[in-house]
């Protein structure tokens, strides 16, 4: 019994040390991000609201994207800066419509494109501004900047594409890096193609992932705001089988969404999931199978006529599926050196994009250029321009870009800024298993604060403890 008691004490001590370490690492990450942002956010300010005590508004000035304040009624926040500001940056948890008012009488409408990260360059300097928010709005952080360009981590999003050169169709946030590798940093960041990311599901039940999603896209050079539909909420049972995914989402509804996206963005090239759902994820399978069906019917205006009337119909030229067995190509992302990312290659930037999904890092999956989930391997599942030349591995081979080239010749666009990461790149890269339960939170008078991952450590330690006790008891009985 003394040995068992000593083992128990050892395990409990280990448990508390692990929890403390997780808390320390979480705080260290938040502090690092805050330090990066504070260096650029040279303009400090005071915020006041008639309906909310000032001390409770601290979460919107703490530089921590994992805390926010939710307003229970329509409110007006007044900000007074310590020195003149020429740029303002707002981060929300979920999309909402809101208004920015300036002393000169000008008014800016926020959230019109459903942006949750939104930057406003002001026409003139200001030391005061007012933000009007609707009931239910969840404000994460506000930043003010002096005259000059916004820091590289500030996301100045363009609206979704009018027409996409490349459309990626991941199911969940972080799939776009894991399965599609260096496609975004290469085509969007390096070549400057119009790249549209369309997610099948949303993570509105775990709003951390909204920030991580946008941070990841911005890091790899995507500048057109992604499509995050409110039609299909990510829930765990959709992972278990395609039948479950169909039961939760409705196959016909997903098919209508796929057809709408093909008509809206008229992509030249599409990259989408493995038909077998990579590791068998039901929602991945549903996403891929309905996409192939949509490609067969989207040109028929009598099928889902509303989207045909709204967007018209233009031909899609190619669709690649991850790991598709026919017309296979292997895109060597590691061989694609990217000048706009300081000489890093496309695979390295895919890894950096993945690192932005901090809440998912605990699952210990990886961006891979080998094995069963190789992010280099695709197959041409649909084409209207013929098959690829074996060994060339060019996703845009045979693709008609004449209208884009003509438009560029008519109006030369200024070069894109060098995309840079928004968060430290020295963290372990890993991928999500699409578990949408998320961590539990503390709710304190409207403030929603993330608990640490210590509960996971506690569960693991508890299971290990049970195993050790069982082994000891068996040995004593012998």
C-alpha positions, 0 to 999 in steps of 0.5 A: 500500500505504501508503494501505491500511495507513493505512486499516487502522490507522484502522479498527482504532482506530475498532473499539477506540474503539467497543468501549470506548464500548460497555463504558462505556455498559453500565457507565454503565447498570448504575451508574445502576440501582445508584444508583437502587436504593442510594438506597432500599436503606438497609439494608446487610447481610453474607451468608455461606454455608458452601459458597461463599466470601464474595467470590464472593457479591458478585454478589448484592449488586451491584444489577446484574440482569445478574449472578448466582450459580448454586449447584451444591448445596442451600445455606443463606445467612445474612444479617445486616443493619446495621440493622433491616429490615422488607422483603426483595426477591429477584431470581432468574434462573429460577423455583425453590422456596426458603425464607425463615426468620426468627429468630422461627421464621416461614417464608415460601415463595418461588417458589410462583407462579414469581415471579422477582422477589419481595417480602416485607413482614415482620411485625416488624423483623429484623436476620438472615434465612436463605435456603435454596436448591435446587441449581441456583438462580440468585440475582441480587440481594437487597435489604433495606429499613427500615420503610415502603413499598417503593420504587416500583421494587420489584415487588410482584406479584399472582398471575395473574388469576382472570378477565381483563378484558383478555388480551394474547397476545404471542409474545416479551418486548417484543412486548407494547409494540411491537405493542399500543402503549398498551393496558397503560398505559391499561387496566391502569395508568390504568383499573385493569382486570385485565390478564393477559399470556400469552407463547407462548414463554420466553427461558430461554436468555437470562435477561436478558430475564426481568428486562427483561420484568418491568421493562417490565410493571411500568413500564406498570402491569401488576400481575398476574404474567405467564404464561411457559410452559416449553413453548416455548423461543424459538429463532431458526429459528421466525422464518423461517416458520410451518412452522418454528415448527410443527416446533419447537413442535408445532401441536397443543401450541400449540393446546392451550395457547391453549385452556387459556389461554382457559378459565383466564382467561376474558378479556372482551377479547383482543389478539393478533398480526397474522395475517401475523406483522407482518414475517412472523415464523413464531411470530407467525403460529402464535400468531395462527392457533392462537388463532383456531382455539382461539376456535372450539373452546374451548367444546367440553368434549370438546376438550382435556378436561383444561383444561375440567375444571380451569377450566370454560368461560366465554365470550370476548366479543371478540378483536382482532388487530393489523392485522386487515383486517376491522372495523378500529379505530384507537386513538389512544394518544397522545390518552389522557392518564394521570393515574396516570403524571403526565400522560403519554399511553399511547403515551409509556408504551408507549415507556418500557416498551419501553426496559426491554428493554435487551438488544434496543435494538441492533436499532433498531426502534421503537414506531410510530404510523404505517406498516406496523406502526402500534401503533394499528391493530387489527381485530375478528377474533372477537366474541360481542357484535356489531361495534364502532360505526365511529369509536368505537374502544373495545375494551370497547364492548358488553362485559358488565362487570356482574359486575365492577361488582357485585363492586366495589360489594360490596368497594371496593378501595383505589386503586392506587399510581402506577406508575413506571418502574424504569429511566432513561427517556432511552434510545433506544426500540427493538424486538426482532427476536426473535433469541433467540441472545442475547450470549455470557457469561463463566462464572467459578466459577458466576458468569455475567457478560454480555459487552458488545455490542462483538462486534457492533461488531467484526463491523460494523467488520470488514465495513466494513473489507473493503468499504473495502479492496475499493474501494481495490483496484479503484481502484488496478487502474484 
